[in-house]
Amino acid sequence: MTTSSTRHNDRRRRQPQAPLGQEWTAARYFLLERAAPWGLFLALGLLYSFTTAPSIVALFDDTLEFQLVLPTFGIAHPTGYPLYTLVGGLWVHFFPFGNWAWRTNLLSAVFAAATVSVLFVCARRITASAGDGRGDGWAGLAAVLAFGLGPVWWEQATVAEVYALHNLFVVAVLALAVQPLPAEREAVNRRIAALAALVGLGLTHHRTIVLLLPGLFVYFLWTRPELLRPQRAWFVWAAALLAPLLLYLYIPLRAAQGVSDLNGSYVNTWAGFWDHVLARRYTSFFEMNELSRVYDAWEWFMLWIQQTGWGGALLSLLGVAALRNPQERPTWVLILSVLAVNLVFTLNYRVGDPEVFGLPVFLCAALLAGGGLAWMHCSFPAQWRPWALVGAVVLLLIGPGRGAAVNRSHDWAVHDYAVDMAKVDFPPGSRVIGLEGEMTALRYMQEAERLGLAATPIVANLPAERREVLEREMANGAPVYLTRELEAIAEQYSFTGEGPLVRVWSRGQVEELPPSTPTSLLLLDGRLLVEGYDFQRLDWAGGPMLRVTLYWRPLAPVERDLKVSLRIVDAAGQPLPGRDGLPAVVDAYPLRQVAGTRTWPPTVQVRDVHEVPLPAQFSGALALIIIYDAETLMEAGRIQFQIPDTW
């Protein structure tokens, strides 16, 4: 007797089955075309995200500017970066987690992860074999590992900078260009229009996208010369290229609303607009200047090795062999052309960080590394091929030569400095005078955290400018603070330490305060009195700190310059290790080196602030303050007190 279940199984067995090879081909297609790019995006995205800087991390580069400009929809330095500003501003406001700076840093991680994902696709398209036309997945993986783990790239993936998005445009243009053009004329026109629009969008971000154009011209002249003949489609392609440039109207529109760039250099006129967009002031960077950093040939070579390792470099050299294949030759000429043009530009652009302009060079070299692994895939005997491919991937991952991994997730130093500065108890109408980066950090805390709102930051990069501003604001009766030392003022004014800043007073007119712990330590034969000190714990994001405020009072003219050594020691007087493993010891001049002890007027109190990191374990520890002669290093006196165990 035949049951219904038996009949169902018989019918299922009689149904035609797809050959095993076809099933595997379909699974392989899904894996390489769909799953692998998204998997790499997620994997590298998580890696970059977990190592992303948690807040502001630098005072004197463009990162801090973007961390303020993007959330406030401001105006960035030339060329203005309107696309990055708009996308970043929307990202910060619609991603409601963490502080502003971390959100903008995380955006770079997203762009960087997208870049390596598209790099995988691009490498596969370049190495597409004549058999199935789908490319080599091993080549894509090799390109990702050769580029995505390089220290220079990794650094740009963890802070708010323009280079992650710029290189996303670079690899997206290359990936779209090397994709085989369809046969239908209208489809070809749409593809070229899409490519032109992508280049146009790239121009709204970073103008060095134009360095791809010579290679693209040669590539299409070689493969599809009919595209370069005059035709009506040119107007469509030109419109696609130029339409994104309308985003630059963001700059004058925001300026008309009262917004300015951080240093106030943008002038909202026709000439001022073009000066800003074309970055005409930046042409000096093609000549030697005080900011330039120049590498010789060996230094550039070793920098490349640090990005990719010796294994990646070897695979890149093997990839050049793909030029022997007539089918792949035009594509590899495109990659080599882009590499060469960007290399020439990088070698001649005199800036302090030329390596970031070399990232497209490293990207093209990574594509060559993918080509090298594809050559191995085809050339090795079948029985040795899996071992060779796995060995090459392992060499790319942990092989010799590559620079150290990047992890900025615990980099809180600049953030803590900015918070400490913004938390100073500023009187109304205060002025803080400092360098552009320092003042941008204060402005960031004012805008992002609403701290230090009673102070007005004033940028004065040159010492002469700072002295001029100081004299003007003191004459106006404003409370004035300095971020750093300034020559030729020590004997004109009096000073007190206020957190990381130094307040400037008219000579001898300091507002005196009593110390919480009085002392009567006399130094230098009774010429200088330490009349007390305060101490407090600072719970900074980067770890707890001990702050000590010394109260000095010269009783007579002081003839020596003294220094202070603040230490965390055990009962035997030995410095304890800090959180970084180094001794918890900080030596510094009083008043942040604004005014040495020999310039202090007699009888006028001087409050002086010092900090030292607290060790992870400080139960029973002591704070030791050693005061010594800055020239002879001879001790002049010391103060010691117990650090509370309950902290």
N, C-alpha and C positions, 0 to 999 in steps of 0.2 A: 504494500500500500504506500502510495506516494503522498507525503504531506505537503501542505502549502509552503512550509519552510524549505523543504527539499527542492520544490520547483523554483523558488526564489533564488536559491544558491546555484541551481543549474543555469538559470537565465543569466546570473551575474558572471558565471564562468564563461558563458558563450559570448558575452559582450566583448568587442575588440578592445584590447589593451594597448596603450601607447608604448612604443618600444622604450626600453630602459634608457637608452641614450638620449631620446627626446625628453624624457622626464628629467634627467640630469641636466640637460641643456636649459630647460625652462627654469629649474631651480638655480642654476648658476647665473642665468640672466637676471633673475630677481635679486639674487644676492649681490651681484656686482653693480647692477643698474639702480637698485632701489635701496637695499638694506645697508650696503657698505658705506655709501656717502653719508647717510643719516647716522649710521653707527659711529663713523669717524667724527662727525659734527658733535655728537653727544659726548664721545670719549674725550676729545681734545677740548671741547667746551667745558667739561667738568674739570679737566686738568688746569686750564687757564683760570677758571673761576675760583678754584680752591687756592690758587697761588696769586690771586689778584690783590693788589694793594688795598688795604682797608679804608683808606682815606687819602688826604693829600700827603704826598711823599717827597716832594722836591720844591724848593723855593725858587730856583733859578733856571727853570726851563718852561717850555710851553704847556706842560701837563697841568700845572696849577692854573694857568690862564683858562684852559678849556674846562676845568672843573668849576670855574666860576661863570664863564661865558655861556656854556650850554644850558645850565638850569635857569639862568636869568634871561635867555634869548638875547644875549649881548652881541657885540661886534668883535670878532676875533681879529688878530693881527693879519696883515696882508698875506694871502689874497682874500681873506674874509671867511672862507670855508662855509658858505651858506648852507650847503646840503648837510654837512656834519653838524652844524649848529642847530638846524631845524630838527633833524632826526634825533640828535642827542637831547635837545630840550624836551621833545615829546616823550622820549624814553624815560627821562628823569621824572617827569610829572605823571606818567602812567604806570611806572614801576615803583610802587610805594614802599620799598623796603630799603633799609640802610640809609646812610648819609648821602648827600649829593655826590661827593667825590667818589665814594665806592660805586654808586650807580653808573657814573660816567666811566669809571675803570672797567666795570663789568660789561659795558657796551663794547669796549675794545675786545674783551674776551669773546663775545658773541661774533663780532666781525672776524676775528682771527680764526675761530672754529669754522666759520663759513668758508674762509679762504682755503684752509687745508682740505675741506670737503670738496670744494670745486677743483682744487689742485689734483685730487684723486681722479675726478672725472676727466680733467684735461689730459693727465698722463695716459689714461686708458684710451682716450680718443687718438692721441698721437701715436700710440703703439698698436693701433688696431691692425690685426693681421689680415692677410688676404683670405684666410679660411672662413672665419665667421664675422669679421668686421667689427667685433665687439671689444677689442682691446685686451690688454694684459692687466689683470687685477694686481699681480705682483708688482708691476711697474708703478701703478698708482700708490700702492702701499710704500714702496721705496721712496717715491717722491715726497710723500707725506712725512715719513720719518726723517728724511734728509733735511727737510725745511722746517717742519712744525716744531721740532725740539731744539732748534738753534737758539742760543742765548740771546742774540740781538732781537730775533723775532719774538721770542718768549717774553722779553722785557716789554716790547711794544704791545703785547697781548694782555698785559696786566696793569696798564695805566691809561689814562685818558690822553690819547694821542691820535694823530691823523693817519698813521702808517698802516694800521690794520685794515681800515676801510680802503685806503689807496691800493694796497696789494690785493684786496678782494676785487677791485675793479680791474687790476692788471690781469689776474688769472682768469676772471670771467670773460674779459675781452679775448684772451688767447683761447679759452675753451670754446667760445662761440665761433671764433675765426676758423679753428681747425676742424669743426664739425662739418662733415661733407655737405655740400650744398645740394638742395633738391633739384630735380630735373625741370620742374615747372617754373616758367619765367616769373610768374607772380609770386610764387613761394620764395624764389631767389631774391626778388626785390624786398620782400618782407624781412628776410634774414639780414640783408645788408642794412636795411633801415633799423632793425633792432641793434645791430652792431654799432651803427652810427650813434644811436640814442645812448647806448652804453658808454661810448667814448665821451659823448656830451655830458652825461651825468658825472663821469670821472673828472671832467674839466671843472665842474662846479665844486669839486672837492680838492684836488691837488693837480696843479698844472703840469707836473712831470708825466702825466698820462700821455702827453703828446710824444714822449720818447718811444711809444709803441708804433707811431704812425709810419716811420720809415720801413720797419719790418713788415707791417701790414701791406704797405704799397708793393714791396718786392714780392710778397707771398701771392697776392691776387694778380699781379702782373704775370707771375709764373704760372699759376694754376687756372685763373679765369681772366685772361686779358680782355675779353669782351666787356667786362664790367668797367674798365677804365676808358672805354670809348664814349664820347659825348652821347647822352641819351636823356629822355625826359625823367627817368627815374632819379637822375642826379638831384633834381629839385626836391624830391621827396626825401632823399638821403640827407641833403643839406638841411632841410627843415628838422629832420629827426636829430641831427647833430646840434643844431643851434637852439632848438626849443628849450632844452634843459637849462641853458645859460640864463634864461629869464629868472632863475632862482637868485641871481646876483642882485636883483632889484630889492631883495630883502634888506641889503645894507643901507641904501638911502631911505627906504621906508622906515626902518628902525631908527635911523639917525634923525628923521623928521619927527619922531616921537620923543626926542630928547635923549636917546641912548648913544653912548660914545664907546669907543674902544678903551681898553684899560689905561693906556698911556696918553689918551686924548689927542692922538695924531691924525685921526680921520677928520677930513674937512668935507662937509656935505655939499660939494659943488661938482659940476661936470668934470673939471680937472682933478679934483680931489678923489672922486669916485674911481677914475681910471688909474690914478696913482696907486690907490689901494688895491684894486683888483689885479692890476698888472705887476704889483710889488716892485715898482720902479726903484725904490730905495735899496732893494736887495741885490741889485746888479753888482754891488761892491764885493759880494761873496765869490765872484769869479776871480778876484785878486786876493793876494795875501792880506790878511787883516789880523787884528789882535785876538779874534775869536777862533781863528782857523786852527784845525788840528790836522796835521799832514802825516800820512803813513807812507813808508817806503814800500817797495815791491814785496819784500819778505814779510813785512808786517801785514800787508793785505792778504798775502797767501795764508799766513797763519790764522788770520781772522776768519778766512773761509774755512779752514780746517776746524776751528773752534765751533763753527756753525753746524758742520755736517759730519765731522770726524773723518779719519783717514779712509774708512770704508766708503763713506758717501763720496769723497773726492775721487776715489778709484772708480766707483761706478759711474760718476759723471764723465770721467775720461773715456771709459768704455762706451758710454752713450754716444760719443762723437762718431763712433764707428757706424752708427745708423745712417750716416750720410752716404754710405756705399749703396744703400737700397734706393733705387730710383723712385719707388712709390712713396717713400717716407722723406725723401730729400727736401722737397719744398717746405714741409712742416718744420723740419729741424733747422733749415736755414732761417725760418721765421724766428724760432726760439733763440738761435745764436745771434741773429740781428738785434733782437730786443736786449739780449744780454750785453752785447758789445756797445750799443748806444747808451744804455744805462751805466755801463762801466766807465765809459769816457766822461759822461756827465759827472758821475760821482768823484772821479779822480780830479776833476777840475773845479768842483764846488767847494769853496773854502769855508767850512763851518766847523763848529765844535764837535759835531756828531756825524761825520760823513758816513759812518757805517749804516745808519738808518736809511740813507738814500741808496745804499747798495742792496737793500732787501730785494728789489726786483732781480738783481743779478743773482743773489742766492736762490731765488725762486726758480729762475731759468736753469741754474745749475742743478737744482733738485729734479727738474723735469728730465735733464740729461741723465741723472742718476737712475730715474725710472727707465729711461731708454737702455741704460747699461744692464739693468736687471732683466729687461725684456730680451736683450741679446743673449744673456746667460740662459734664460728660459728656453730659447730656441736652439742654442748651440750645444748645451750639455747633453750627454747620453741620457736616455730615459731613466736608467737605473740610478744615476747620480743626481738627476735634476732636483728631486725634492730636498735632498740634503744640501745642495748648493744654494737653493733659494732660501731655505730656512737659515742656513749659515749667514747668508748676506743680510737677512733681516735682523738677526741677532747682532751682527757686526754694526749695523746702523743704530741699534738700540743702545748697546753697551760697549761698543768698540772704542779703541783709543783715539785720542785727539780732540773729542768734542768737549766744549766748555761745560762748566758746572750748570746744573739745573737752576732755574730761577724760582724763588719763592719769596714774594713780598707780603705775604699774608700777615706777618707780624711787624711790619715796618710802620711804627706809630710815631717815630721821633719828631717829624715835622708837624704832624697833627697835634701832638702834645705841646710843642712849642707855640703853635698858633693859638690853641685854647688857652694856654697860660698867659699869653700876651693879651688876648681879648678879655680875660677875666680880671685884669688889673682894674682897681677901683678908680676909674677915670673921673675927675671932676668935669662938670659940664663945660663944653667948649674946648676940650683938650685937643692937642695936636700931637700926632706920632710921626716922626720923621725917619725914613729909612729907605732902603733899596726897593726897587720895584717888586721883587719877589716877596719880600717881607711885608710890604704894604698890601699886596694881593692876598696874602694869607690872612691878614687882618680883615680885609674886605670880605673874603670868603666867610669867615666866622661871623661877621656882622650880617651878611645876607642869609647864610645857611642856618646858623644857630642863634641868631639874634643876640650875640654877645658883643660887648665893647661898643655899644651904640653911641656913647657919649664922646667918643674919640673920632677925629677926622684924620685918616691916613694921608700923608703927603709924601709923594715919591720924589726923592732927590738922590740920583745915582752917584753923582760926583761929589767929592768932599767940599769943593767950593760952593756947590749948590746947597748942600746941607747947612753949611755955615751961614749962607745968605738967608735961607728959610728960618734958621734958628734965630738969627738976629731980628728978623722981621716979626716973628711970632712972639718973641720975648718982649719986643717993644710994644706990641699990641696987648700985652698982659695975659696972653693965653697960657694955660698949663702945657708945657712942652716935654715930650719924651723922646729919647733916642733909642735906636735898636742896636747901635754899635759905637765903637770908639770914633772920635773925630779930633783931628789934630788942631792945636792952637786955640783950644777953648778951655783947657783945664784950669787956667789961672784967671779966667774971666768970670766964671760962674761957680756955684756950688751944686752938689749933686746928691741924690739919694737913689738907692736901688728900689725898684718897684717890680717884683716878679722878674721876668727876663729883660725888662726895660730899665732905663736910667732916666729919672726925672731931672730936669734942669731948673735950677733956681737962680734968682739974682744973687750975686756974691754975698754970702753971709746971712741970707734971709730964708734959711731952711725952716720948714715946719717941723719942730722936734717932737718926738714921741718917746714915752718911757719903755724900756725893754721889759718883757715879762719875767726874765731871769736876770737880776742885777749881778754884776761882778765888779771887781776893782783891779783888773789886770793892767799893770803899768808896763810899758815897753819903751825901749830906746832911752834908757836913763830918765824915765819919767816924762818924756816928751809926748807920748801917745797913750791914751787910756782906752781900754776896751771896757765900757761901762755896763755891758750886758748883752744878752742875745735872746732871740726867739727861735723856736723850732716847731715844725709841723710836718705831718705826713701828707704827701700829695698822691692821690690815687689816680695816676695817669693811665691811659689806655695801654701804654707800653709797659706798665709795671709801676709799683709804688716807689716814690722818691722821698728822701729826707731833705727838707729845705731848712736852712739855718740863716737867720738874719743877724748880722753882727752890728752892734752899735758902737761906733768909734767916736772919740773926741780928742783932737789934738790939743794939748795944753801949751805947746810951744811949736815953733816951726820944725817940721820933720825933714831930716836931711837924707833919708834913705827911702827907697821904694820897697815895699813889702809885698809878699804873696801869701795866699792862704791855701793850706792843704786840708781838705775835708775828707775824713776817712771813717769807715765803719770797721771797728776792730773787735777782737775778742778780749777776754780778761787779761791776756798776756801782751796786748798791744799790737797783735799781728792783724793786718787787714784781712777781712773776710772776703771770699770770692763773691762777685756780683752775679747777676742772672746770666751774664755772658761768659762767666768763668774767669774773668779778669778781676784783679783786686778792686774792691769798692773804694777807690781813691780818686779824687778830683782836685787838681791844683789849678788855681786861677788867680789873676790879679783882682783886687777890689774894684767894684763899680764897673765890671765888664771891660776893664782897661780904658774907660773913658777918662779917668783922672787918677794918677798915681798918688801915693800917700804924701810925697814931698810937695804936692801942689795944694794940699788941703789947708784952708785958713784956720788959724788957731781959734779954739773955743767953740767952733761950729760943729754940731753933731753930723756924722755921716752914717747913714744906714746902708748896709752892704749885704747883698743876697747871694747865697751859694746853694747848690743842689748836688746830691750824690744819690745814685740808685741804691735802694734798699736790697740786701740779699734776700734770697728766697726764705732762708731761715735766719732770723736775727734775734732769737730769744737769748737774753743775757748779753747782747752786743752793746758796745759803747760807741758813741760818736766822739771822735777825736779831731780837734781843730788845732793845727800847728801853723803858727805864724812865723815866717822866716824872711830873711833878707833876699831879695830877688837876684842880687849880684853875687853875694858870697855864699848863699844858701845856708847861712848860719841861723839857727833857731832863735827867735826873739821871745817866744812865749807860746803857751798852749792852754786850751780849754778842753775839758772832757766831761761828758755827762752820759747817764744811762738812757738807752732808748727804751720806751715803754714796751713791755711784752704784750700788752693788750692791743697794740696797734694791729 
